[in-house]
């Protein structure tokens, strides 16, 4: 064997040793995700963890919507459930919400929408509690999970099953988070002055008038009522039954080691935060890849006008026929090409310039040099991809956080929002599209946000991977957690200290008054004796 051959063989052996060392020393991660668009970004993170040599197990239901039973980058653990969060569950709700949004009376629409959302939240979290109960009652499953010696639990806390399971398994807990079971994530862990932090659903920015601050407080009360009476009691009942006395769900929720927050301060309004909150907004974004041949030919046929894409996310596959026809008619009047992700009945007014698709490579289209506009529902993934690629947005929010996401882009001059109730009136949709296309400031502002977002020392994904592995190396991140989550509300707000100091001052004043009265009486008695 020649020296060169020996050296090559040695290098190959050394490489194999290093690769096997990386696999052997990779961590074991248990993931409890959400469905829909939440799974889309969690799946991206799971693939990145798998590429780092970590073994990932994903808990899913047997009625899972998006989470597949088999994958190259994770192993599935399937839990049987009576009902699942899937199309059969969500489609009737979406139709009802759209009908409410298009109601004639804004006040009645608001009230009806709140009632419907209360019912949806109660049902969804009830499903999660039943799933958690099924897991805890399955001794074989729980023993199997304990035997695997996971390094941590990674979950999306908008559903609480992962939080409960992490405590039962006594594992470090990491959140891939924007929403928790009771609202926006920051509200549970960081100080949140309502004077400049708008509540989800309020439609306000961080610059509020007095009346807006009053309304903001009312929205806070609505969220608190929903959590106190509809959501938290369901999870607390599971805690009481399986996790032992004295375990409070609110403490488990707040006690996560790490909060990987799916926003950054290019997108989010500035606000107080905590040491164990790591900002990874846009971690799922990446440079675009070449389009499939048929799509590339279609967008190239747009010439100098360029093209527009429209998608209303993973939940919304169709719209009422009259609304879809209005949107299609507006697109038909444009010189641009349009790619519309839509699975409903083909609109009768559809123009030759519009291509309907069941699925589109959204990130690759947003990164194409001929893209001019994104018509979007306002989901977190979509608005961050638009910001990453610097594409202006016309927003059609439907429910949940979508209006608030779009509002953050609109406040920075990169988007224009239309309500679903007015999109089909007075050519509002067409006017909004023309305004954003023809006014250069929209594109310029989104390009500026894109530059700010990308100007970071490391990518959001690399940041997320570092901190997940940090928790694995150190068996948690207790040194980053404030003690506030262990405190009672009166201790946290120093109500007991205030009452103590108030009592002490009152006691001193009372003592002084009594002393003065006694002194006055003594002086008066001496004066009487002299007389």
VOVEXNU-601680 format. One record per residue: z, y, x of N, C-alpha, C in turn; residue in one letter. Coordinates in steps of 0.05 Angstrom, whole numbers, plus 5000, padded with zeros to 4 digits. Each point is the difference from the previous one (the first is absolute). Example, Ala and Ser with C-alpha at 12.3 -4.5 7.8 and 13.67 -1.06 7.14 Angstrom:
BEGIN
515648865264500050244982500050245018A
498650214993500150245016501450224985S
REM end
This chain:
BEGIN
500049765017500050244983500050255018X
498350194994499950245016502350184994X
500550195018502250194996499650164975X
497450084995499450164976500649844975X
499349735000500549844977503049974995X
501549965022502949984998501350254988X
499050235010501150254990499450034970X
497649924992499350034972501749824983X
500449755010501649814985502950104997X
501050125023502750104999500350234981X
498050184999500150234981499949904971X
498349804995499949894973502749884992X
501349855019502649884994502150224995X
499950215018501950224997499650144973X
497550044992499450124974501149834977X
499549745002501049824979503050004998X
501450015023502950015000501050264987X
498750235006500950254988499550004970X
497649894992499449994972502049834985X
500649765011501949824987502850125000X
500750155021502650145001500250204977X
497750154996500150204979500349884973X
498649774995500249864974502849894996X
501149875022502649874997502250214996X
499650245011502150204998499450204978X
498049954985499550174976502249964980X
500450204983502149994980499149864975X
501949954983499549894973500850214980X
498150074983500450224981499549894971X
501850074983499849934971499250254985X
497749994986499050244986500149954970X
501250204986500049994970498550264991X
497449974993498450244995499850064970X
498550214994499250064972497149924996X
499150034976497249934993498350255002X
497449974994498150234998499750145026X
499850264999499450165024502349985021X
502449954990502349975019499549765018X
498949784988499349775016497850065020X
498150174993497850065018501050115026X
501950194999500950115026502149815013X
501549854985501949815012498449785015X
497749914988498449805013498950095026X
499350265002499150115026502249995021X
502450064991502349995019500549715009X
499849814981500549725006497949905020X
497550084997497949925019500750115028X
501050255001500750115026502349855013X
502049934984502349845010499149735010X
498249874985499049745008498550025027X
498550225003498550045025501850045024X
502550084995502050035021501549745006X
499249784987501249755005502349924982X
500550164979502249944982499149824978X
501849824992499549824977501050134975X
498350024980500750144975499849814976X
502250004984500049864974500150214978X
498449964979499950204978500849864974X
501950124987500949904974498350124978X
498849834984498350084978500749844975X
499050084977500449854976497649824994X
500349804983497849834993498050144982X
500650244991498250164984499150255015X
500049985026499550245017497250114995X
499750265001497650144994498250015025X
501050105022498550055024500749815023X
502549915000501049855023499149714999X
498349925019498849734999502049805011X
499549754992501849785007499649925029X
497650045011499549925027498850235016X
500750025025499050215017500149925029X
498350125017500049945028502450145014X
501150214987502050165014502849994987X
500349844980502749954989500049744985X
502549904995500449774983501450094974X
499049904978501150094974502249814991X
502150124988502149864986499850084971X
499349814983499350074972502449944982X
500750214984502249984981498949984972X
500849804984499149994972501350204983X
498550144983501150204982498749974973X
501450094979498949984973497850214995X
500350245010498050214998499650135027X
497650105004499450125026498950284997X
500150155022498950275001497149975008X
498349974979497149965005498450154979X
497449944999498250144981501049974971X
500849764993500949954973502450184992X
501750055020502350174995499350295000X
498450095020499650285005497950134982X
497949854993497750124985500850124974X
501649874983500850124974501750265005X
501650005021501650235007498250235008X
498049955016498250215009498550124976X
499049844982498650104977501850184983X
502549924997501950164984500650265014X
500449995027500650255015497750204999X
497549905002497750174999499850134972X
500549844979499950114973502250214996X
502349965011502250204998499250255015X
498949975024499250235016497950184985X
498349874985497950144986500950104972X
502649974994501150104975499650304996X
500150094975499450284994502450185007X
502449914996502350175005501249945028X
500050205018501249965027502949914999X
501650124982502849934998500449714991X
498549924979500249734990498949805021X
497950085014498949835021502149955022X
501450225007502049975021502349824991X
501050044976502249834990499149714998X
497649964988499049724997499649875027X
499050165019499649895027502649925013X
502150164997502649935012501149754988X
499849984973501049764987498549755009X
497450025002498449785008500649915029X
500450205018500649945027502849885003X
501950094983502649875000499849714993X
498449944979499649724992498749835022X
497950125013498649865021501949945023X
501650205009501849965022502149794993X
501050004976502049814992498849715001X
497649974990498749745000499449905028X
498950185017499249925027502449915016X
502250164999502349935016501549764988X
499749964974501049764987498649755012X
497450025003498449785012501049955029X
500550215015500949965027502849875002X
501750084981502749885000499949704992X
498149934982499749724993498949855024X
498250125015498949875024502349965021X
501750205004502249975018501949784991X
500549994974501849804989498849725005X
497449974996498749745005500449925029X
499750195018500349935029502949925006X
501950154990502849955007501049734987X
498849934978500849754987498749755012X
498050055017498649785013501349955027X
501949815001501549955025498249905022X
498049844993498249905020498550225013X
499050194984498550235011501850175018X
502450074990501850175016500849865026X
500649744999500749865025497650005020X
497649984988497650005017499650285013X
500550214985499850275011502050055022X
502549904995502150045020499449845026X
498849764997499449835023497850125017X
498450174990497750115016500950225019X
502550094997501150205019498150245004X
499450134978498450245002501450225016X
498450175012501150235015500550244982X
498550034979500450224982498549954974X
500750164980498550014974498650264999X
497449994994498350244996499250014971X
500750214986499450014971499350284992X
498750024977499450254987502250044978X
501850205004502350024982499450114972X
497550054994499450084972500749774981X
500149765010501249774986502449915016X
502149904986502649955014500549725009X
498249814994500549725007500449965030X
498450145017500249975028502750115011X
501050214987502650115009502249804995X
500049874977502049804993499849765019X
497649915005499649765017500950065028X
499550235011500850065028503049995002X
501550094980502949995001500949714998X
498849844983500849734996499649845026X
497850065015499449865025501350135024X
501450234996501450145021498150085023X
497850124992497950085019499650305001X
499250115024499350285001497750064980X
500150244989498150084979498450245008X
497349974998498150225006498450054975X
499650264994498450074977497350105008X
497949924986497450135000500050164974X
500650265001501150144977498650264995X
499650064975499550274989501850034975X
500249784985501650004975502149795001X
502350054989502149804996500249954970X
501849824993500249924972500750244982X
501250205011500950234984498550265005X
497849995015498450255004499050025029X
499750255009499050055027502149925021X
499049885022501949885019502050195012X
499250245007501850195013502550054983X
499849994974502250084982502449825004X
499549755009502249815003501450025027X
498750125020501249995027500550275012X
498450214993500250265013500950214981X
501450215010500650234983497550114987X
500150064974497650084986500550244982X
500150245011500550244984497850044979X
500750014975498050024979498850284998X
501050195016499050275000497250015013X
499449815018497350015012498849725004X
501349794989498949735001499249934972X
497350004994499249954972500349704993X
500949954976500349734990497349894992X
499749745004497549864991499650044970X
497650094993499450054972500350284991X
501350175017500550284992497450165002X
498349925019497550165004500550255016X
502350025015500650245015499649955030X
499750225015500049985029502850085010X
500250045026502650085012500550304996X
498250144987500550294993500250024970X
502550024990500549994972501350264990X
499250094976501350224987502649914988X
501550194989502649934988499649804977X
498050054982499549824978499249735010X
498349995020499249745012502349855011X
501950145012502449875011501749884978X
500150144977501449894977498749754991X
497350014997498549764992500349775020X
500050075025500349805021502649854998X
502150154993502649874995499949814977X
498650084979499749834976498549745008X
498050025016498549765009501849825016X
501750125017502049855015501849844981X
500950144979501849874980498549774986X
497450034995498549784987499949765019X
499450045025499949785020502749875003X
502150165000502749895003500849834975X
499250104977500649854975498549745000X
497550005008498449755001501349805019X
500950105023501349825020502749904990X
501650184989502749934992500149804977X
498350044980500249854976498049774998X
497750015014497949804997499549825024X
500350115024499149865024502449885015X
501850175009502249905017501749794986X
500750014974501649794988498749725002X
497449994999498649745002500549875027X
499650175022500549895026502949955006X
501750174989502949965004501049744988X
498849934977500749754987499449765018X
497750015015499349795019502050005023X
500750245010502050015021502649874991X
501050074977502549904990500049704997X
497749884993499849724995499749845026X
498550105019499349845024501150105026X
500650265003500750115026503050065002X
501549954980502950025002501150274990X
502650014995501350254990499950225021X
499850244991500150235017497350085013X
497949844996497450065011498550184980X
499550245009498650204983497050015007X
498349984980497150015006499350275014X
501250224991499350265011500750005030X
502149875009500749985028497949845015X
499149784988498049835013497450165004X
499250154979497650155001500150215022X
502250145002500250225020500549895028X
500949755002500949905026497949875017X
497550044995497949885016500250115029X
499249835019500150095028497950215006X
497649964989497850185007498350054975X
499250254997498350094978497350095013X
498049834998497350085009498750154977X
500050265002499250174977496950055002X
498749944977497050015000499050294994X
501250195013499050284999500450125028X
498950235004500750175024500250294990X
500750185018500350274992497550175001X
497849875005497450144994499549974970X
500949784988499649954972502450094983X
502449925008502450054985501150285004X
501450114980501450265004502449965019X
500550185018502349985018502649974985X
501849835010502549944986502049875020X
502549994994502049865017499349705002X
500749895023499649715003502349885016X
499749745007502249865014498949855024X
501749925019499149885025498549744996X
500749844980498749744996497650024981X
499050244995497550034985497850065020X
498049825001497850025019497450054984X
498650215007497750094984497449875010X
498749844982497649855008497750064981X
500050244988497950074981497249965012X
498349864984497349955009499749775020X
502149835001499949775019497749814994X
499150004975497849824992497350115006X
499950265008497450135005498949925027X
497450005002498749925025497150125001X
498850015023497250095001498249834983X
497950124990498249854982498349805016X
499249794986498149815011497350034986X
497849895011497450024987500149884972X
498550124982499949914972498249754998X
500449844979498149794993497250134996X
498049845005497250115001499350134974X
500749894976499150114975501450274995X
502550035009501450254996499050215019X
499449925025498950195020497350114990X
498449834989497450094990500350194977X
502049954983500550174977501050285009X
501950015018501050265008498050155017X
498349865015498050145016497950124981X
499649884977498050114981501050274987X
502450085006501150254989498950245014X
498749965023498950225015502150205009X
499450264999501850215009502350054980X
499749904976502150054980502549835005X
499749775012502349825005500849854975X
502349875002500849844977502950044994X
500849914975502750014990500949724993X
502649955004501149744991502250054979X
500349824982502150024979501449734998X
502650005001501649764995502650084988X
500949854980502650054987502049795007X
499649875023502149835011499949714990X
502049855009500049714994500849954971X
501650174987500949964973497950054979X
498450215004498250104979497249905005X
499149814984497349905003498150114979X
501050124979498350114979501450234986X
498450164986500950234985499049984971X
501250164982498850014973497050075002X
498349884983497150045002499250294999X
501250164982499250284998500650155026X
502249935013500850145025498149915022X
499449755002498249905020497250124997X
499150034976497450134995499950295009X
502250144995500250285009499850025030X
501549835014500050005029497249925011X
498849804988497349915009497950224996X
500250144977498250224994500250225020X
502550065008500450215020498849925027X
500449765008498849905025497050024999X
498849944977497149994997498750285005X
501650214996499050275004500150105029X
501049835018500350085028497749905016X
499250155021497949905018501049795020X
502649965001501249825019499949714990X
500149815018500449724992503049954995X
500649814982502749954992500549695001X
502249925013500849724999502750004984X
500049854978502350004982501049724997X
502549955008501249744996501049994971X
498749834985500549994971499249734989X
501949874985499549734989499750004970X
500150244987499850014971497149984991X
499650044974497249994989498350225013X
497649935005498250195014499650254982X
500750245010499750244983497150054992X
499650084976497350044990498750255012X
501650185012498950255011499749985031X
500249765011499949965029497350095011X
500150165021497550105012499049825022X
497550045008498849845021501350055027X
501550225003501350065025502749865004X
500949854980502749895000499849695002X
501549905019500149715005502849904992X
500149824980502649884992500549755017X
502449985010500749765017502749904991X
500549745004502649874994502050065022X
498950045024501750055024498550165019X
501450175016498650155020501850015025X
498750025024501650045025500850295002X
502150074986500850284996500450155026X
501449885019500550145025497450055015X
498249815000497550035015498250214987X
500150014973498450214986501250285005X
502650025001501350265005499550105028X
499549815018499550085028497050045006X
498349964980497150035004499350305003X
498150065018499450295004498750134976X
498949854981498850134977501850034976X
502649925002501850024978500650304995X
500150074974500550284993502650044983X
500749794984502150044981501149724992X
502650004995501449764990501350064973X
499149874979501250024974502149784998X
502550074999502149805003502250034979X
501549794996502350004981502550115013X
500150005026502450125014502049805010X
499249745003501849815013500550075029X
502349925011500750085027498049915020X
499049754998498049905020497550175000X
499050064976497550154998500250285010X
502150154993500250285009500450015030X
501449815011500450005029497549935015X
498449824989497449945012498250244999X
500050144977498450254998500950215020X
502650025004501050205019499349915029X
500249755006499449905026497150065008X
498249974980497150045006499250294993X
501850164989499350284995498150054977X
500349844978498250014977501550144977X
498850214989501350134977500149824975X
501850074982500649824977499950154974X
498849874980500550084972501749784988X
502450084990501949814991500249964970X
500149754992500449924971502549834998X
502450125003502449844999500549884972X
501149765000500549864975503049964995X
501549915020502849944995501549985027X
502649934998501849975023499950245018X
499549965026500250215020497350145005X
497949934985497450085008499650314999X
501150124979499750294999501450135023X
502449905007501550125022498649975027X
498749775004498449965025497850205001X
498550034979497750194999501050295003X
502350054988501150275002500550095028X
500849815017500550075028497450075015X
497849874992497450085012499050264988X
500450044974499250254987501550245011X
502649965005501650225011499150085028X
498749825014498950065027497050064999X
498950034976497350104997497949795004X
500749734998498149805005499149844975X
501150084976499449844976500150184976X
498849914978500250124974500749794980X
502050054983501049804981499050064972X
499149794986499450014971501849814986X
501150074977501549814984498149834984X
500949764994498349814985499550114972X
501850184991499750114973497850214998X
499250125022498150224999497449935015X
499849765013497749945016497449994985X
500249944974497649974984499450254982X
501450225006499750244983498650225016X
498150144987498750245012498849955028X
499049775004498849945027502050045023X
502549964995502150055021499549825024X
499249754995499749825023497750095018X
497750074988497750105015500750265015X
501450184986500750255013501849965024X
501949814997501949955023498549895023X
498149814995498549885022498350215014X
498750174985498350215012501750205016X
502450064989501750195015500849895027X
500849755001500949885025497649965019X
497749934989497649975017499050265012X
500150214984498850255008501850195014X
502649974997502050175014500749885027X
499250115022500549885026502949965007X
501850164989502849995007501249734995X
499149864979501149734994499649815024X
497549995009499349825022501450095026X
500050265005501350115024503049935001X
501350034977502949944999500649715004X
498349824989500449725004499449925029X
498150135012499449945029502450095017X
501250234992502450095015502349814997X
500549904976502149804995499449745016X
497549935002499249765015500750035030X
499450245011500650055028503149995005X
501550124981502950005003501149714999X
499049854981501049734996499449825024X
497750045013499349835023501350095026X
501150245001501150115024502949905004X
500249745007502649885003500149845027X
502449975012500149855025499349714998X
500449884976499249724996499249974971X
498449804994499049974973502349924981X
499950074974502149914982500449705000X
497949845003500349715000501649915025X
499350115023501549935024502950084998X
500550234987502750094996501549814982X
498749914979501349804981500649745015X
498149905016500449755014502350035020X
500150225014502250045020502749984986X
500350144977502750014988500749744986X
498049854989500649744989501049815023X
498650015023500949835022502650105012X
500550264999502650115008502349874984X
499749994974502049874983500349715006X
497849875006500249715007501449965027X
499550175020501349985026503050044998X
500850194984502850094999501549904976X
498749814985501349884976500950214980X
498450214997500750214981499850275013X
500850204986500150285011502450154988X
502349875002502450124988500750275011X
499350055026500750255012498450244988X
497849944986498450214987500850064972X
501849834988500750034972502450184996X
499750204984502250174993501949854982X
502550085000502149864984500050094971X
498250184993500050124973499749794978X
498549795005499549804979502549834994X
501950015018502549854995502150174986X
499450254997502050194988499750024970X
502250054987500050054971498750284996X
499150054976498650254995501950245004X
502649974993501850235003500750055030X
500049785016500450045028497550135013X
497649904992497650105012499750304995X
500750094976499850294993502650155005X
501949875014502650125007501550114976X
499649874977501550094976503049965004X
500749775012502949955005501250215019X
498450075021501050215019500350274986X
498050074983500250254985502450004982X
500549784986502349994982502650025015X
500149865024502450015016500550285010X
498050145010500350275010500750194977X
498749964977500650174977503049964992X
500849744999502849954993501950125020X
499349985026501750125021500350304997X
497850134994500050304996501750074975X
499549844979501550064975503049955005X
500749795015502849955006501250235016X
498550105020501050225016500450254983X
498050054982500250234982502449974981X
500449764989502249954982502750035015X
500149905024502450035017500650295005X
497950165006500450285005500950154976X
498949924976500850134975502949944994X
500849755003502749924995502050145018X
499250025026501650135020500450304993X
497850134993500150284992501850044976X
499749824980501650034975502949965007X
500749815016502849955008501150245015X
498350115018500850245015500550244982X
498250034981500450224981502549974983X
500649754992502449954984502550055017X
499949925025502450055018500450305003X
497950155004500250295004501150134974X
499049914977500950114975503049954995X
501049755007502849934996501850185017X
499150055026501650175017500250294989X
497850094989499950274989501850024975X
500149794984501750004976503050005008X
500749855021502849995009500950275011X
498250155014500750265010500550204978X
498349974979500350194977502649944985X
REM end
